[in-house]
Amino acid sequence: MIDDASPTAAQLPPQLVKDDELTGHSVVANNVMNRERVLTGVNSYSRELGFDPAEFLYSHGPAPAWLDMCSGEGLALHAAARQLPQAIITGVDLVGPLLPSAPPDGLELITADLGRWSPERRYDLITCVHGLHYIGDRLSLLERAASWLTETGLLVAHLDPSTLRRFDGSDLSRPVLRALRAVGFHYSARDHRLSLRGGRPVTLPFTYLGADPQAGPNYTGQPAVASYYRPHGSRPPAFDNR
């Protein structure tokens, strides 16, 4: 079924950029994301996620594993590693820590593009605290991250559906959320939190077209990236830059 018509000149979206270009944009390669967010308290992972990651890990056996995507300075990870010396904790960030400090045993902070990075193990907990807002092909990352979970693992990430768009700029949030729920994700509109329990292969019916780093502020009040997709079964737009 075709649910998108060919674009007219008036419908053309902003100039989309590929993810290779996106990673160098100031909105994405920023030095603010999760720089001061700690494990518990007011400005914390516990508050943003709705649970204490360290307590969650403690309940997953003697050597649990946590992957935090877009980890920034990794302050929360440092605290969790000190509380759980047997845990394996990995933080991945495009910019990486700006303050040099030796990580505790069990903590690895990696500077890498999440669009290209993949782990060598599975994790009991995968988090992305307000990080998807700066990822171009965020649906692909969610597909891949679902396969990085253990059988009893939990993935939690903040998602702003209003920044998911068709090639003509129209809202794609409902089809995306419907597709995510169909493969096992749960979305809380109140908290803008997307979650998945249990690792599994995931395929979402959308083709990534590119991103708009000039989309402006999202619900957080901070500049964010809008991601453009073509639903499978729709007519490819003339300006598809893939």
Stockholm file with secondary structure:
# STOCKHOLM 1.0

chainA/1-242         MIDDASPTAAQLPPQLVKDDELTGHSVVANNVMNRERVLTGVNSYSRELGFDPAEFLYSHGPAPAWLDMCSGEGLALHAAARQLPQAIITGVDLVGPLLPSAPPDGLELITADLGRWSPERRYDLITCVHGLHYIGDRLSLLERAASWLTETGLLVAHLDPSTLRRFDGSDLSRPVLRALRAVGFHYSARDHRLSLRGGRPVTLPFTYLGADPQAGPNYTGQPAVASYYRPHGSRPPAFDNR
#=GR chainA/1-242 SS CCCCCCCCGGGCCSCCBCHHHHTTSTTTSCSCTTSSCBSSSSSBHHHHHSSCHHHHHHTTCSSCEEEEESCTTCHHHHHHHHHCTTCEEEEEESSCCSSCCCCCTTEEEEECCTTTCCCSSCEEEEEESSCGGGCSSHHHHHHHHHTTEEEEEEEEEECCGGGEECTTSCBCHHHHHHHHHHTTCEEETTTTEEEEESCCCCCCSEEEEEEEEEEEECTTSSEEEEEEEEETTSCCCTTCCC
#=GC SS_cons         CCCCCCCCGGGCCSCCBCHHHHTTSTTTSCSCTTSSCBSSSSSBHHHHHSSCHHHHHHTTCSSCEEEEESCTTCHHHHHHHHHCTTCEEEEEESSCCSSCCCCCTTEEEEECCTTTCCCSSCEEEEEESSCGGGCSSHHHHHHHHHTTEEEEEEEEEECCGGGEECTTSCBCHHHHHHHHHHTTCEEETTTTEEEEESCCCCCCSEEEEEEEEEEEECTTSSEEEEEEEEETTSCCCTTCCC
//
